[in-house]
Amino acid sequence: METPALEVRSRTGWTGTVVLARKVQTLPPLEVEGEREISWRLERFEFRRKHGLGVYLTQAEIKQRNARGPLDLLTGIAGVRVFLDHGGGTRVEFTRCRESPQKATDDPSPSSKIAYWVDGVRYRGGLPGYISPAAIVGMEIYRGVAELPAEFLDDACAAVVIWTR
């Protein structure tokens, strides 16, 4: 291929077309070594898992359960009951999270006192439907007030805490 010379002097104009040929440079293969850093939020998950109360599901355990939705992951956890309600939705009840009779008349839904947290954000209307079990890297289940760590202690008596990628 020929490389033409082009000379343009100052204060003189030039009009023309220069066509550049594409030249692809292939780089040698690259190997990357390193350790995957755990995010600060998963560090806190691991700390609570090792030292706290509650039930903890790791990414490997979640994958092994082959659940269709995040609430399906609660099936089989002691003190937690997952069932279909009359409207066809999934309902969750915690044995240690019962409402008093006065509260039941104000708010008939037993699940109203279950706090749902996703990546540190509290969801008051239940768990968002867009969360896939494949995206969950950690799940914390606190079945009563005595198990709740301070960061999730709110007006609820139980909590489901989900961490995603």
N, C-alpha and C positions, 0 to 999 in steps of 0.2 A: 504494500500500500504506500502510496506517495504522500508525503507531508509537504503541502505547499507553504511557501513563505508569504507572509502578509505584512506589509509595512505601511503603517499609517503615521504620518507626521503630524505634529501639533499644528493646530490652526488650519488644517486642511480637512476636508470632509471626504468620506468614502461611503459609497452605497454599494451594497452587494450582499451576497448570500454565502454563508460559510456552513457547510454541512459537516457535522461531526459524526464520525463513525462510533458506534457503540462497541465498547470493549469490556468484556466481563472478566473480572479477575477472580479466580478461584482461590479461596483461602484453604490452608491445610486444616485437617480436622482439629477440633478443639475439645480438650477434656477439662471438665470443671470438677474440682474437689472442694468439699466444704461440709459444714454441718448446718442443718436446717435450724434456724433460730425459732424458738417458740415465742409467739407474740405475748405481750404482757398479760393480756386477758386469759390466754391459755396457761400461763404460769400460775395465775391466781386459781384457775380451775384445778390444776395439778396439786397446788398447795392444799386447797379445800378437800380434794379427793383423798389426799394422804392423811390429813389431820382433822377433817370435819365429820359431821354427821350427815346423814342423807344417803341417797343412792346415786352413783355416778356411772355413766355409760361413756366409754371411750369411742373413738371413731371405729376401731376394729370391732368392738362389741355391737355398735349400731349397724355396721355393714353385715355382721353375722346374723342379725335378727331379721333382715330382709323385709323391713316394714314398708307399707304403702304410704303412710303418712306419719308425721311426728308424734301424734297421739297414740298410734299403734305401738310405739316404743315403750309406752307405759304399761302395756299388757304384761302380766306376770310379775309386776313389782308388788311386793307385800305392802298392804295398806292402801293400794290404789285399785280402783275399779273403773274399767273402761267399758262402755256399752253404747248401743245405739238408742237415741231417744225417739220419741214418737214422731218427731219431724224428720227423721232420717239422718240427723247429724250425730256426731260422736259426742258423748257426754263423759265427763271424768268426775269421779268422787274420791275423796280421800277419807279414810276411816277416822283419822284423828282431826279432821277439819269439818266438824258438824256445826251448823248454825243453831243459835238459841231459838226457841219458839217465837220470841218477839221479833227477831231479825227475819225469820222465815215469812212473816206476814208482810214485812216491808219489801223483801227481795226474795222471791220464791226459788231462785236458782242456787242450788248448793255450790255450783262451780264459781259463783261470784266472789268467793273468798279465796280462790286459787289465783295466785299471781303468775302471769306468764311473762317471761323475760327473754328477749332475743338480742344477743350481742350487747347486753347492758341496757337495753331500752324496755321499759315496762309497757305491756299491751293490756289494756283494761277490758277490751271486748273479746277476750279469748285469744287463741293462738292464730296468727295470720295464716291464711290458707296457702300462701305461695312457698312455704318452706318445705323443701324436699329432704327426706332422710339422707340422701346422698350428699347434701351440702352441710350436714351437721358433723362437726368434729368433736363435740363434747356435749353432754347433757347432764344436768344436775336435777335431782328430784328430792324436794324437801317435803316430807309428809305431815309435818306439824310445826307449830311455833317453836318448839324446843330444838328442832333441827335447823331452823333458818339462820344463816349467817347474817351479820349486821347489814351488809350491803344489799340484801334482799328482804330485809325486815320492813314491811310496809303495813298496810291495813289488812293484809291477807294472813291466813293461818296455814297456808301451804304454798309451795312454789314449784314451777317447772322452769328451769333456766337452760336456754339453748345457746350454743356457740357455733357459728357457721364459719366457713372458710373466708 
